[in-house]
Amino acid sequence: MKSPSDLHTMEELRVAIDALDRELVEMLAARTRLIARAAELKQENGWPARIPNRVEDVVAKVRAAAGPAGLDPDLADRLWREMIEHFIAQEEQVLGKGDPDERHDH
């Protein structure tokens, strides 16, 4: 990927953003597959979808990594909490809890 300073037109910038967005989608899809496996393991072990200490641990790690990477830690916190809520709902469906049509908007 080119450095932002090597992009001299809006078109070049937009192409780079679109490429990065595709990479982000692939990474989130990979995380979705990991969460699907987590739901299977939780089901096998009788564990709940929501494990509050794990949620806070994940968010704390993301916040700690965000600043040095150049990402606003508050934004990272909000994004991950939203993503985590979505994945918990996904796990609850596998575990037989929650309405499949229910959407968690937090």
Summary of the structure (lengths in Angstrom):
residues: 106
radius of gyration: 17.2
end to end distance: 33.6
largest distance: 54.8
contacts: 238
relative contact order: 0.11
helix: 75%
strand: 0%
